[in-house]
Amino acid sequence: MTSLLRKSLRLNRSAVDISKPKGSPFTINLLDGETKTIYVDRKEKGQVLLDKIFFEIDLNENEYFGLCWRDKSDLKVWLDPEKPIRKQLSNEDTTLDFIVRFYAEDPCQLQEEYTRYFFCLQIKQDLLAGRLPCSFFTGALLASYAVQAEVGDYDASMCEADGIPSYIKEMEFVPGQNEEFETQVAEFHKSHAGQTPSDAETNMLDKVKRLELYGVDLHAAMDLEGIRLYIGISPTGIRIYQAGDMVRMNSFNWAKVLQVSFHKDKFYIQLRPSEKSVVKDKIGFRIPSIAACKTLWKSCVDHHTFFRLYVAEKRMPAVLGLFRTGSKYRASVRGTQKQALERSKSCHQLDNYKSPSFERTPSQRIGKSRSEGAINLLGSKPYVRNSFYDTYRSSPSDEQLNRQSDSFMVTTTVSSTKPDPIKEDHVYNNMSNVAPISPVTTVPQFIPYEQVLR
């Protein structure tokens, strides 16, 4: 009798263990406002967590998306699919955001309507957060497409005394939204009659891809003259913006960039030599911190790999010894844009392939108190903030920008001593699939960025 009782208890315990989720819980914040709890063992690689969330939301074109969180320095960190989770996330870091990591150059070419829907959700978040500035009328047009995709055709019966439909007043599109902006949204919405949600989202993506800062990953920087800048990493290359009005000062396509490297808080761009070009071969910038500089460098490597290469580089195993040169870092991407497009097209050519079915989640209605403040859009309306530099969380403080000002001087002499090994460890020279070059072995010549524009 006792043995039978013990056997039944063991069976009951095993049944409980099977039903109980295994692994650590991770809360994933989706773009539509929903949250998912995924259980994964921390010893597993990040790819396991990515695969589970992709399977949970049934997303096929998933190469453009990723999971991220903020570290102690308030820097955005992306989950590396090749590294164990326990080496990336601490026990306290259990909440991650599911967002677009690589913005497609032409999002209208995405095969899945479901993928385009997620892109539109990301665009709406970027507009509301002020990360995607545009003119007054462009912002109203994008908002009208969002309204058409969510509520359908214009409904005059929903208009209030001021002539604005109530469903437009309940939505929030841009910072500092006022009645004038909502009136323009309503006017544009009238012209979209008959458009399906898919058509409206496609038109929205076709308009937004032409904006200057679409798909640009901005990082705060500073030149030698003390001018605050932003280094933007885009699908086509590296751009330089002046902080405040965000005017593009210069841009370097990936074909022109030979190497990107960093040493401590200094970031370098080495260009391909050209007889007709008056630009120096190497340009240096100062970044607010060492961690921010490394984040910028990794963003360059990841974007170049995803948009420029045909196949992502495979990670080499760790090599013991003192003879390793160059960086051991490889892009933390699951593939390239070319591979994503080819895989998506091949899937749609299958006879038994079915596109994922989904329901659009209504945006959260906000009962806001309208103020007559300015709209944070470029063009006919002034800024809400004193400067655009305050928009991004990575903006450096005055103390960070002014530190080590004496050591960051123009240098023209070449060091004859053995180079710092850190300079060799943080060099990426696989630009444009060219043959590898030797690491930086000389002290680069720093020049003010104004001389580059001459």
C-alpha positions in Angstrom: 0.0 0.0 0.0 2.8 2.4 0.9 4.6 1.6 -2.3 1.5 2.3 -4.4 1.0 5.7 -2.6 4.6 6.7 -3.3 4.3 5.7 -6.9 1.2 7.8 -7.3 2.9 10.8 -5.7 5.8 10.5 -8.1 3.4 10.4 -11.0 1.6 13.5 -9.7 4.9 15.4 -9.3 5.9 14.5 -12.9 2.6 15.7 -14.2 3.0 19.1 -12.4 6.6 19.5 -13.8 5.4 18.9 -17.3 2.7 21.5 -17.2 4.9 24.1 -15.5 6.7 26.3 -18.0 10.5 25.7 -18.1 13.0 28.5 -18.1 13.1 32.1 -17.0 10.2 34.4 -17.9 10.8 37.3 -20.3 8.2 40.0 -20.9 8.1 41.2 -24.5 6.5 44.5 -25.3 5.0 44.4 -28.8 4.5 47.3 -31.2 0.7 47.1 -30.9 0.8 47.6 -27.1 0.3 44.0 -26.2 2.8 42.0 -24.1 3.9 38.4 -24.4 5.6 36.2 -21.7 8.1 33.8 -23.1 9.9 31.2 -21.0 13.5 30.4 -22.1 16.5 29.0 -20.3 19.1 31.6 -19.8 21.8 29.2 -21.0 20.2 29.2 -24.4 21.4 31.5 -27.2 19.4 34.6 -28.0 18.2 33.0 -31.2 16.0 30.7 -29.1 14.2 33.7 -27.6 13.8 35.3 -31.0 12.4 32.2 -32.6 9.9 31.8 -29.8 8.5 35.3 -30.1 8.5 35.1 -33.9 6.5 31.9 -33.6 4.2 33.4 -31.0 3.2 36.3 -33.3 3.5 34.3 -36.5 5.9 36.7 -38.2 7.7 35.3 -41.3 9.7 38.3 -42.5 11.5 38.6 -39.2 15.0 39.6 -40.3 14.1 43.3 -39.9 13.0 43.1 -36.3 14.8 42.5 -33.0 14.6 42.6 -29.2 16.3 45.4 -27.3 16.5 47.0 -23.9 18.3 49.9 -22.1 21.4 49.3 -20.1 22.6 51.2 -17.0 24.0 53.9 -19.2 20.6 54.3 -20.9 22.0 53.0 -24.2 20.0 50.7 -26.5 21.3 47.2 -26.5 20.2 44.6 -29.1 19.8 40.9 -28.2 22.6 39.0 -30.0 21.3 35.8 -31.5 24.7 34.0 -31.2 25.4 34.7 -27.6 23.9 33.0 -24.5 21.2 35.0 -22.9 22.8 34.9 -19.5 25.9 36.7 -20.9 23.7 39.5 -22.2 20.9 40.0 -19.7 21.2 40.2 -16.0 18.6 38.5 -13.7 16.9 41.9 -13.3 16.6 42.5 -17.1 13.5 40.6 -18.0 11.6 43.1 -20.1 12.5 43.6 -23.7 11.0 45.7 -26.5 10.1 44.1 -29.9 10.7 46.8 -32.5 12.1 47.4 -36.0 15.9 47.1 -36.1 16.6 47.5 -39.8 14.3 49.8 -41.8 13.8 48.4 -45.3 15.0 50.9 -48.0 11.7 50.4 -49.8 9.2 49.0 -47.3 6.5 48.8 -50.0 8.4 45.8 -51.4 7.8 43.8 -48.3 5.9 40.7 -49.4 3.7 40.3 -46.2 0.9 42.6 -45.4 1.5 41.6 -41.8 5.1 42.9 -42.0 4.0 46.2 -43.4 1.5 46.5 -40.6 4.3 46.2 -38.0 6.4 48.8 -39.9 3.4 51.2 -39.8 3.1 50.7 -36.1 6.8 51.5 -35.7 6.4 54.6 -37.9 3.6 55.9 -35.7 5.7 55.4 -32.6 8.6 57.3 -34.2 6.3 60.2 -35.2 4.8 60.4 -31.7 8.2 60.3 -30.0 9.6 63.0 -32.3 12.3 60.7 -33.8 10.9 61.2 -37.3 10.6 65.0 -38.0 8.7 66.1 -41.0 6.7 69.1 -42.3 3.3 70.1 -41.0 1.4 68.8 -44.0 3.5 65.6 -44.4 2.8 64.8 -40.7 -0.9 65.4 -41.3 -0.9 63.2 -44.4 0.8 60.3 -42.6 -1.7 60.6 -39.7 -4.6 60.5 -42.2 -3.3 57.3 -43.7 -3.1 55.8 -40.2 -6.7 56.9 -39.5 -7.9 55.4 -42.8 -6.2 52.1 -42.0 -7.8 51.9 -38.5 -11.3 53.4 -38.8 -12.0 53.3 -42.6 -13.6 56.0 -44.6 -14.4 59.5 -43.4 -17.5 59.6 -41.3 -19.2 63.1 -41.2 -21.7 61.9 -38.6 -18.9 61.7 -36.0 -17.9 65.4 -36.4 -18.2 67.7 -33.4 -19.0 71.4 -33.3 -15.5 72.3 -34.7 -15.9 70.0 -37.7 -13.3 67.5 -36.5 -14.4 63.8 -36.1 -14.2 62.6 -32.6 -12.1 59.6 -33.5 -9.4 61.9 -34.8 -9.4 63.9 -31.5 -9.0 60.7 -29.5 -5.8 59.7 -31.4 -2.4 61.2 -30.8 0.0 61.4 -33.7 2.7 64.0 -33.0 4.0 65.8 -29.9 2.1 69.1 -29.2 -0.8 68.1 -31.4 -3.4 70.9 -31.6 -6.7 71.7 -33.4 -5.1 73.1 -36.5 -3.2 69.8 -37.1 -6.3 67.7 -36.5 -8.3 69.8 -38.9 -5.7 69.1 -41.6 -5.8 65.4 -40.8 -9.5 65.4 -41.3 -9.2 67.2 -44.7 -6.7 64.6 -45.9 -8.8 61.8 -44.5 -11.7 62.8 -46.8 -9.6 62.1 -49.9 -8.8 58.5 -48.9 -12.3 57.1 -49.4 -12.3 53.6 -50.7 -8.8 52.7 -49.6 -8.5 49.4 -47.7 -6.3 49.2 -44.6 -3.6 47.5 -46.7 -3.7 50.3 -49.3 -3.6 53.0 -46.7 -0.6 51.4 -45.0 1.2 51.0 -48.3 0.6 54.6 -49.2 1.9 55.6 -45.7 5.1 53.7 -46.2 5.6 55.0 -49.7 5.4 58.6 -48.3 7.5 58.0 -45.2 10.4 56.4 -47.0 11.2 59.7 -48.5 11.8 61.5 -45.2 15.3 62.5 -44.4 15.6 60.6 -41.1 13.7 57.5 -42.1 15.6 54.4 -41.0 18.5 56.5 -39.6 20.1 55.4 -36.4 21.4 58.6 -34.8 24.3 58.9 -32.3 25.4 62.0 -30.6 28.9 63.2 -31.4 31.1 66.3 -31.4 33.7 67.6 -33.8 37.0 69.2 -32.9 35.6 72.7 -33.1 33.1 72.0 -30.4 30.1 71.7 -32.7 27.5 69.2 -31.7 26.7 66.7 -34.4 24.8 63.5 -35.0 26.3 60.6 -36.8 23.5 58.8 -38.6 23.8 55.2 -39.7 21.4 54.6 -42.6 20.8 51.7 -45.1 22.9 53.6 -47.7 25.8 54.7 -45.5 27.0 57.1 -42.8 25.5 60.6 -42.6 26.6 63.7 -40.6 23.9 66.0 -39.2 24.2 69.3 -37.3 22.4 69.1 -34.0 19.5 71.5 -33.6 18.1 71.9 -37.1 19.3 68.5 -38.2 20.7 69.7 -41.5 22.7 67.1 -43.3 26.3 68.3 -43.5 27.8 65.4 -45.4 27.2 61.7 -46.2 29.4 58.8 -47.0 28.0 55.9 -49.0 29.1 52.4 -48.0 31.1 52.2 -51.2 33.2 55.2 -50.1 33.9 53.9 -46.6 37.0 51.6 -46.4 37.1 51.1 -42.6 35.4 52.2 -39.4 37.2 51.9 -36.1 37.2 53.4 -32.6 39.6 53.9 -29.7 38.1 54.7 -26.3 35.7 57.5 -27.1 37.1 58.4 -30.5 35.3 57.2 -33.6 37.1 57.1 -37.0 35.8 56.8 -40.6 38.5 55.9 -43.1 37.5 56.7 -46.7 38.7 55.3 -49.9 41.5 57.4 -51.4 40.5 59.3 -54.6 42.5 61.7 -56.8 39.6 64.0 -57.3 38.4 64.1 -53.7 39.6 66.8 -51.3 38.4 65.0 -48.2 41.0 63.5 -45.9 41.3 59.8 -45.8 40.4 59.5 -42.0 38.0 61.6 -40.1 37.7 61.6 -36.3 34.8 62.4 -33.9 34.4 62.4 -30.2 31.5 60.4 -28.7 30.1 61.1 -25.2 31.4 57.9 -23.6 33.3 54.7 -24.4 30.2 52.6 -24.3 28.3 55.0 -26.6 31.3 54.9 -29.0 31.3 51.1 -29.1 27.5 51.1 -29.7 28.0 53.4 -32.7 30.7 51.2 -34.1 28.6 48.1 -33.7 25.7 49.8 -35.4 27.9 50.6 -38.4 29.0 46.9 -38.6 25.4 45.6 -38.3 23.9 48.0 -40.9 26.7 47.5 -43.4 26.4 43.7 -43.1 22.6 43.7 -43.4 22.2 46.1 -46.3 25.5 45.8 -48.2 26.6 42.2 -48.0 25.0 39.3 -49.8 25.7 36.8 -47.0 26.5 37.7 -43.3 29.9 36.8 -42.0 30.2 33.6 -40.0 31.6 34.0 -36.5 35.0 32.4 -36.1 35.7 30.4 -32.9 37.8 32.1 -30.3 41.6 31.7 -30.9 43.9 31.5 -28.0 47.3 33.2 -28.2 48.7 36.6 -28.8 48.7 36.7 -32.6 45.0 37.6 -33.2 44.6 40.9 -35.1 41.5 42.8 -35.9 38.2 42.6 -34.1 36.5 39.3 -33.2 33.1 41.0 -33.3 30.8 39.9 -36.1 27.4 41.5 -37.0 24.6 40.3 -34.7 22.2 39.8 -37.5 20.3 36.6 -38.6 20.8 37.4 -42.3 21.0 40.1 -44.9 18.4 42.1 -46.7 19.1 40.2 -49.9 18.6 36.9 -48.2 15.4 38.1 -46.5 13.9 39.2 -49.9 14.9 36.0 -51.6 13.5 33.8 -48.8 10.2 35.7 -48.8 9.8 35.5 -52.5 10.6 31.8 -52.6 8.0 31.2 -49.8 5.3 33.0 -51.8 6.0 30.8 -54.8 5.0 27.7 -52.9 1.5 26.4 -53.8 0.6 25.5 -50.2 1.9 28.8 -48.6 -0.6 30.8 -46.7 0.0 34.3 -45.5 -0.5 34.8 -41.8 -4.0 36.1 -40.8 -4.2 38.9 -38.2 -6.4 41.5 -36.8 -5.3 45.1 -36.5 -5.3 46.3 -32.9 -6.9 49.7 -32.4 -4.6 52.4 -31.2 -5.0 53.6 -27.6 -7.4 56.4 -27.3 -6.1 59.3 -25.2 -8.2 61.9 -23.6 -5.7 64.7 -23.7 -6.0 68.3 -22.8 -5.3 70.3 -25.9 -2.9 73.2 -25.5 -2.0 75.8 -28.1 1.6 74.9 -28.0 3.7 74.4 -31.1 3.9 71.2 -33.0 7.2 69.4 -33.1 7.4 69.2 -36.9 9.9 70.7 -39.3 8.5 73.4 -41.7 5.9 76.0 -40.9 5.7 75.2 -37.2 8.3 75.9 -34.5 9.7 73.3 -32.1 8.3 72.4 -28.8 11.8 71.7 -27.5 14.6 74.2 -27.4 16.6 72.1 -29.8 16.2 68.8 -31.6 19.3 67.6 -29.6 17.0 67.0 -26.6 14.9 64.5 -28.5 17.3 61.6 -28.2 18.1 59.9 -24.9 21.8 59.5 -25.9 22.4 63.3 -26.0 25.6 64.1 -24.1 25.8 66.5 -21.3 28.1 69.5 -21.3 30.4 67.8 -18.9 30.7 64.8 -21.1 31.5 66.9 -24.2 34.0 69.1 -22.5 36.0 66.4 -20.7 39.4 65.6 -22.1 39.3 68.6 -24.3 43.0 69.2 -23.9 44.0 65.7 -25.1 41.8 65.8 -28.2 43.9 68.1 -30.3 45.0 68.1 -34.0 47.9 65.7 -34.4 50.1 65.4 -37.5 53.0 63.4 -36.2 53.1 59.6 -36.6 53.9 57.6 -33.6 57.0 55.4 -33.8 56.1 53.3 -30.8 54.1 50.1 -30.9 50.4 50.8 -31.5 47.9 50.4 -28.8 46.4 46.9 -29.1 42.9 48.4 -28.5 43.1 50.2 -31.8 43.6 46.8 -33.5 40.8 45.1 -31.6 38.1 47.5 -32.8 38.6 47.8 -36.5 36.1 46.7 -39.1 37.5 46.6 -42.6 35.1 44.3 -44.5 33.5 47.3 -46.2 32.0 46.6 -49.6 33.5 43.0 -49.6 37.0 44.3 -50.3 40.1 42.5 -49.3 41.0 42.9 -45.7 43.6 45.6 -44.9 46.0 45.8 -42.0 44.8 47.3 -38.8 45.5 50.9 -37.9 49.2 51.2 -36.9 49.7 54.9 -36.9 48.1 57.8 -35.0 45.4 59.2 -37.3 45.4 62.8 -38.3 42.6 64.6 -36.7 41.0 67.5 -38.7 38.1 69.8 -38.0 35.0 68.7 -39.8 34.6 72.1 -41.4 37.7 71.4 -43.5 36.1 68.3 -44.9 33.2 70.4 -46.4 35.6 72.7 -48.3 
